[in-house]
């Protein structure tokens, strides 16, 4: 029974770490890219000259 309590404690700790990392990423502006998705289809996918066969 004590092993289950230890595993629950570890899993809650890991979940809390991931939640804090997600909150830090969203508040630091990591997901704030409003420009690129709207013009992504306008970019051309060209092969550089040195990679052509």
C-alpha positions as protocol buffer text, in pm:
chain_id: "A"
residue {
  index: 1
  type: UNK
  ca { x: 0 y: 0 z: 0 }
}
residue {
  index: 2
  type: UNK
  ca { x: 287 y: 239 z: 71 }
}
residue {
  index: 3
  type: UNK
  ca { x: 424 y: 184 z: -282 }
}
residue {
  index: 4
  type: UNK
  ca { x: 95 y: 306 z: -429 }
}
residue {
  index: 5
  type: UNK
  ca { x: 112 y: 623 z: -219 }
}
residue {
  index: 6
  type: UNK
  ca { x: 469 y: 685 z: -334 }
}
residue {
  index: 7
  type: UNK
  ca { x: 371 y: 636 z: -699 }
}
residue {
  index: 8
  type: UNK
  ca { x: 72 y: 869 z: -662 }
}
residue {
  index: 9
  type: UNK
  ca { x: 297 y: 1132 z: -505 }
}
residue {
  index: 10
  type: UNK
  ca { x: 553 y: 1101 z: -784 }
}
residue {
  index: 11
  type: UNK
  ca { x: 287 y: 1118 z: -1055 }
}
residue {
  index: 12
  type: UNK
  ca { x: 129 y: 1427 z: -900 }
}
residue {
  index: 13
  type: UNK
  ca { x: 472 y: 1591 z: -879 }
}
residue {
  index: 14
  type: UNK
  ca { x: 544 y: 1517 z: -1246 }
}
residue {
  index: 15
  type: UNK
  ca { x: 199 y: 1647 z: -1346 }
}
residue {
  index: 16
  type: UNK
  ca { x: 258 y: 1965 z: -1148 }
}
residue {
  index: 17
  type: UNK
  ca { x: 597 y: 2018 z: -1315 }
}
residue {
  index: 18
  type: UNK
  ca { x: 441 y: 1982 z: -1661 }
}
residue {
  index: 19
  type: UNK
  ca { x: 158 y: 2219 z: -1566 }
}
residue {
  index: 20
  type: UNK
  ca { x: 405 y: 2480 z: -1443 }
}
residue {
  index: 21
  type: UNK
  ca { x: 614 y: 2442 z: -1760 }
}
residue {
  index: 22
  type: UNK
  ca { x: 304 y: 2490 z: -1975 }
}
residue {
  index: 23
  type: UNK
  ca { x: 194 y: 2797 z: -1779 }
}
residue {
  index: 24
  type: UNK
  ca { x: 543 y: 2945 z: -1802 }
}
residue {
  index: 25
  type: UNK
  ca { x: 552 y: 2886 z: -2180 }
}
residue {
  index: 26
  type: UNK
  ca { x: 216 y: 3052 z: -2236 }
}
residue {
  index: 27
  type: UNK
  ca { x: 286 y: 3354 z: -2017 }
}
residue {
  index: 28
  type: UNK
  ca { x: 633 y: 3413 z: -2162 }
}
residue {
  index: 29
  type: UNK
  ca { x: 487 y: 3463 z: -2511 }
}
residue {
  index: 30
  type: UNK
  ca { x: 621 y: 3149 z: -2669 }
}
residue {
  index: 31
  type: UNK
  ca { x: 293 y: 3085 z: -2853 }
}
residue {
  index: 32
  type: UNK
  ca { x: 236 y: 3444 z: -2969 }
}
residue {
  index: 33
  type: UNK
  ca { x: 293 y: 3417 z: -3343 }
}
residue {
  index: 34
  type: UNK
  ca { x: -1 y: 3578 z: -3519 }
}
residue {
  index: 35
  type: UNK
  ca { x: 172 y: 3662 z: -3846 }
}
residue {
  index: 36
  type: UNK
  ca { x: 337 y: 3344 z: -3975 }
}
residue {
  index: 37
  type: UNK
  ca { x: 33 y: 3113 z: -3992 }
}
residue {
  index: 38
  type: UNK
  ca { x: -158 y: 3357 z: -4211 }
}
residue {
  index: 39
  type: UNK
  ca { x: 119 y: 3384 z: -4474 }
}
residue {
  index: 40
  type: UNK
  ca { x: 266 y: 3034 z: -4456 }
}
residue {
  index: 41
  type: UNK
  ca { x: 89 y: 2928 z: -4777 }
}
residue {
  index: 42
  type: UNK
  ca { x: 259 y: 3215 z: -4961 }
}
residue {
  index: 43
  type: UNK
  ca { x: 610 y: 3087 z: -4895 }
}
residue {
  index: 44
  type: UNK
  ca { x: 767 y: 2885 z: -5173 }
}
residue {
  index: 45
  type: UNK
  ca { x: 933 y: 2555 z: -5097 }
}
residue {
  index: 46
  type: UNK
  ca { x: 1242 y: 2578 z: -5314 }
}
residue {
  index: 47
  type: UNK
  ca { x: 1540 y: 2347 z: -5317 }
}
residue {
  index: 48
  type: UNK
  ca { x: 1872 y: 2531 z: -5275 }
}
residue {
  index: 49
  type: UNK
  ca { x: 2106 y: 2518 z: -5576 }
}
residue {
  index: 50
  type: UNK
  ca { x: 2365 y: 2307 z: -5397 }
}
residue {
  index: 51
  type: UNK
  ca { x: 2115 y: 2027 z: -5324 }
}
residue {
  index: 52
  type: UNK
  ca { x: 1979 y: 1978 z: -5677 }
}
residue {
  index: 53
  type: UNK
  ca { x: 2070 y: 1658 z: -5862 }
}
